[in-house]
Each structure stands twice: as C-alpha cells, then as structure tokens.
Amino acid sequence: MLTATNTDEGFVVFDRVQKSYDGNALVVKDLNLDIAKGEFLTMLGPSGSGKTTCLMMLAGFETATHGDIRLGGQPINNIPPHKRGIGMVFQNYALFPHMTVGENLAFPLEVRKMGKSERDEKVKRALDMVQMGEFAGRRPAQLSGGQQQRIALSRALVFEPQLVLMDEPLGALDKQLRERMQYEIKHLHERLGVTVVYVTHDQSEALTMSDRVAVFEDGRIQQLSSPDDLYERPENSFVAQFIGENNKLSGMVTGIKSGVAEVTLDNGSKVSALAVNCEQGSRSTLSIRPERVTLGGPKNKNTTEAEVLELIYLGDHIRCRMNVHGNEEFVVKVANSAGHTHLKAGEKTKVSWLAEDCRALDA
Amino acid sequence: MTDTSAPIVTADGTPLKKKLDQAMFRSRRNAFLLVAPLLAFIIASFIIPIVVLLTQGVYDSSFRKQMPTVATFVADWDGQGEPSEEMMQAALTDIVVGLTIDRSIPTKAAVRINREVSGATSMIKKLIRATGKWKIEYEGKEQRLSDVFRNMEDEDDSGVTLLDESERRAIGVTLAKAVIAQEAPVKAKMIKADKKWADIKYWQAMKVASKAASPAYLAAALDYNYSHDGEFQQRDEDRRIHVKLFWRTLEISLIVTLACLFLGYPIAYLLSTLSVRSSNLLLILVLLPFWTSLLVRTTAWIAMLQAQGVMNDLFVVFGLAADDDRFSLIYNKTGTLIAMTHILLPFMILPLYSVMKTIPPSYVRAAKSMGATNWTAFWRVYFPQSVAGIGAGALLVFILAIGYYITPALVGGQDGQMISNMIDFHMRKSLNWNLAAALGMVLLVFVLFLFWIYDRVVGIDNMKLG
C-alpha cells in the first residue's frame, strides 16, 4: 500500500476508507487519498478494481463501511448527496429526456431557487462555454453523442461546484471524438480551476488529462503519481503491465549493489536491473519498455541474443516480436527512421538495454 | 440536385419504384402469410360474432316475421284514432297463421310488444285462449281451433312433423280467412277477450316493433323511450336504470384504476430497483394471482370479507368494530372494489415495472448530485419518465374493469353491480338479446371514446406494455 502524499491542502480526503457490499469481501481496502484543490485526479483501473465505488462514495450514493471522507475539511459521510454540492457527469450522460437542453441546465439552478433572469444568464454562459449556445431548445434525443456529452459537462458545471466527478464520461464515444473531448475537458479544467476526479479504465485518457493518476487494483491504490512517473517509473509489476506496453522477464535476485540488482533469469542467464521493489534472495519481475531496447547497439552487460519471430509494420515504427531469454512475447519497437535496421523473421540478432531502463519489481 | 421530375430507373430501365415494389412483394406476402391464420381465426371467432351481435341492437326483424300482416298495416297507419276492424282482422290473421305454423310464434311476438309497453303478453294470451274455443270447419268436420293447432304438431314415428312449414303456413292462411269470414266483425269479440285490444298504445307499440332497423333498443339502453312517431322521451325517474348503472360502472372502474395505481406504483418501483434474484421472486408473488382461478380468488374474498369472515373477526379482536355491528365489506360496492382491485393489480404493476426497469438509476442520481431533494428528484425526474407506464397500466386496468362481471356478480350484491351484469342478465335471463347488444354497443362506443381521449392526451405511441 502506497500512501498518497500531497503537498497541497487536502481538499478531498479519503481517510482509511473501506467498503463492503456483502459483509464478506472488501471492495475498497484501506483507501487513503488526498486530492488538492484545482487538481485533476484520475482513478484508473480495470473493471471491478473499486474505482467507481470510490467515486460513488464521494458523490454520496454509497456509504463508506469504515473510515472518513472529508470535503474541504468537513466530514461528509452523513451528508446526503444533494447537499454535497458536487457536480457529476455520468457514463450515459443522464440527461433528462423529458426536458430540453436548457431545462436540463436550469434544473440545478432551479432547485437552488435561483431567479429566472439569473438562471437564464448562467445557462446561456454554460452552453456557450461548450459551444452549444444554439441548442438550448432541443431535446437530448435530438443531439449526437458528443453533443450530449458536452451538455452533460456543462450541466455539471453550471451551478459552479468546486468539485466535479466524472464516471467514464467518454466511454460511449468513438475514438476520434473521445480524443477531442479529452482536450476539451482538459482545457475547461485549466480555465475554470475546478477540482476534477475522473474515473476511467482507458489509460491513454488518464495519461492525457490528469495531473495525477491513481492506479486501482483489487481495492487498493497501486500507485499514485504523475502520468510520466507512472509510465517511466512504475513501482510494481501490476502498474508496469497495466500502463503502456511492457516486456516482462522473471528471475531471482542474487545481489543488490548500490541500487543495481543482479538477477538470474529462469533460463540461467544473468542481467542487471535497477532495484526498485525487490529484495535479495526473492523472485522479481523485470520490466523493460519496448522503446528502450536497442538493436545492435554498443555491447553492455545486458546485451543478449534474440531471434526475430514476427514483424508488424505500423507506419511510424515497426513492432518486432522476438524471443529474448526464452520470452517469446518480447517486443521491440524499431523506429521507421532513415537507415534503420532491416530485420527478417527468423533472423538472429543482438539486443541490449541499459540497466536503469530495466526495473526490478515485485514478482 | 437531380431532376426530380424524371423517375429514377434501374440499370435495366424499369422504374425504380416498380422494381422496389417487386422486391418488396415477397416480404409483404410472407408477412401476410404469417399472420393469416390468426387473422382468419379472429375474423371468424371474434369480429363476425361481435358485428352480428351488435347489429341486433339496432336491427330486429323478428316481429315482422311473426306478425307480417300487422307489420305492413301499422307501417302506413298514422298512429292516431281508434283501432279499426281491419287492424283487428290483421292481428287475428297473424295470430291464427302463427299458431298454425308454431304455437310459440304469437307469444314471441307478444314478448317483443311487451318490451315497448307492458301488458301485451296477457293481451295476446287471452285472445289465444278465447279464439281456441271457437269452432271451425276443418278437414270435413267441425272442431275447436285449439285442437286444429295441436294437430298441426302431429309427428310420424321418427319424430318429424307430418306437415312442413310451408304447408302449415298455407293451411294457416286458409284457416285465418275462414275464421274471419265466419266470425267477422271481430273487433268486439277481441275486445271482449281483453279490453286492451281497444287501447291505442298497444297498436303504437306494434308500430314501433314492426320497424326492423330502429333505435328503440339503443334508446332503451340510455333510458329513453322511442315512440311510434319517432320521438325520444326520457323514461320516468324510477325506471331509469341503465344510465345510473353506466355511471356506477365508470365510478367503480375509476376508483379501481386509481387504487391499483397507488398500490402498484411503489411495488413496481421496488421491483425495478431490486437485484434480479429478489425481483424475480417478488414478480412471482405479483403474478401468483394469475395462477389461481378467478372464481377461487373471488370466493376467497368472500371468506375474508363476509360478516363472520377473517377481516371482520380481526376488526372485532382489535376493537375496531363491535361484535354485533360488523362492517359490511361484501355483497356491496365495497366488496366489488376490494376484489376487483386485487384481481386487476398485476395488470397495473407489469406495465409500470417494464417502463421503470428502463429508467436508469443515474437519472435520479444526477438530479440529486445537482442539489435536488429525494422528493424533487422523484417528482421532477423519475415520475415524468414513468408516465408512459402509468398510462398503459391505467388504460389496461380501466378497460378491463369497465367490462368486469363475474366478480361484481359474486361479491357485488345489489349496489355493486355493473353494466356487464345487466348485459349478462339480458343475455341469459330475460333473453332480450337486442337490448343486451344495444347496451354492449353503448359500452363499446364509450370505451373507444376513452381510447381516443387517451390518444389525444397521452398518445398511444407512448404506451409501453412491456
């Protein structure tokens, strides 16, 4: 368990939160998380990892079995959802089908008993913010998926909440639209300065948009860090495997010297790796990113024989599957630059990587 | 833009529309063949019988067949003044011919006249009795008319009458001529048999009855009298029963529909929010009434609600009622309301449930996250989306309730009867099928009217039955 450390004030705090639905198994196990004001935090994880449950507890639709959730210093465990003042964007948008777009946006203002003129003005501003000013009179069913998504977003923001929760809001959109919406949400966040807690299972979405990403697995946060740290410096084998493409080699740690571990692989060969999360005498999984492996570079300790098994042409690079140290799923990316090495399937070649690009993690 | 005036043609030059029709023909024919057996069944067993029955409400030619001479005579008669000798002779002719063909014919005609004005049956029966004593020369010997009529029914060994209908009719006509020739003038004798023959209102009733297509039954169904000169008059206060019954039917159906809605809505909501396993179990409980026969359920209510029944015993135990002053929960309107609500409840719950199941919980959550209280979220967001289910359920329950009759018949007592019980009465007891058909027609028109209103207000497209 990695405890989230944050230098800013804790705007949203999960303090030893546990959640169980049936009394037998914990869905969320001892969650501690501080979210700073104005931060864009993404909860990333496979389905069933507990990320949505955490979001629902924060919104107030689920109650924590144990522990405290605080918002702006106030414990909110016993505050009903409608008094929390948290904006929320749902996976299916949850736009009220019997109301027009304008009525949908006016709804949160209306229940706050805001006057009509002020309401109209705010609705107009919120619609303009997402470039949907002309659609106030339409019904949600008359809008495309992307337009509905924008309306849902502006509806969650129209009453100016300090915290906005988003539950896989882009899941129903096609790839191109999803990418465009990612930038729009990111820019809105930057412009308005609201705190956003975003749930997704799409890692590229998490890396694109977030200030920090919390990787969930098995009811725990496996790693909480910035997107680049997450990709370049995974702290355990789950994160390494979950984020981006990864090559795995497993073996026994025979010695650690000044941060560099000597690992004897299962096929008997020895490699050296950065000791991140391993102990001498125990098993370890080594993680090497495909783009950090070089073909025919200067010989070093980690240079080894490799057999080319498959080549896939991907335009900007060529994906090369090889047998390295007995691992037949070892992938190397060869950039499609002038004068790159031309390989053929079945060919034998040498590959190497630097010890600091190879991270020795837990087994 | 393409030139729209020229029809688009396919590659081989045939117009696109024609080609499309050809291509669609197969699928249309297949669709038709798929529904054809059911369509034929419904037409033969449902639509034709209903049309035939309903026409009886506005079309009744039986009197014309039973008393043809009178029917022709009164058709041109202005309905005023004393009954004349000719009219009397016509009536006597029809009665003699009718008795010759089948001794029940004049009685049937009498029943028809009696529907317009009471007393007609005795009038005709007395005449039959009086004329029966008259002697007439027949088959070479003098005999009583009643014996002549009885001999017409002589049968051979295999049970077939010796004379067929047309032979009997011919004999009847000859016989009637002979009787009138022998007994004329008949007016005084007929009035002597029953002085009602001199009363013009019976002749006016015959004029009404002689019209095959007439609104007489429809008028009766709405508590109006249709007079011989084509006017409608509302019946006397104490004889207006149908309109009151229609209103009561409407009232009971409305109360049952509302009761089903109030009881069913929370159940349907609970069903739609529970996990699949528990909601299936609950759904079985909801459907349980369907597995027991309607009669069993209704009699169970009798056991529950009667004066010495379970409910009243409980009321007495808990001191809500005195032992000697128990509630009348059955054999009155209360009984009908309770039993019908129970029986029709599933028809409300199922459409509601099927609509509510499709409302994602995220709508209410979204409303709450935006600051709506539980009530506001329900009333502004959830309820409007369940209206389609309410419409479907309410319409279904209401239309079923408006035609209900077994339950009111068993537990309704006197003031829990509905219009269907009246229709049933005329179908099986009084055998006045024409009035039953007319009542049914009024009910049908009323239901169709409600349907039309529903379509205008809610829209039939919005109805979701599941």
Interface residues (C-beta under 8 A of the other chain):
Chain A: A59 G60 F61 P80 P81 H82 K83 R84 G85 I86 G87 M88 F90 Q91 N92 A94 F96 P97 H98 F107 P108 V111 R112 R155 A156 F159 L165
Chain B: P360 S362 Y363 R365 A366 A367 K368 S369 M370 G371 A372 T373 N374 T376 A377 R380 V381 P384 Q385
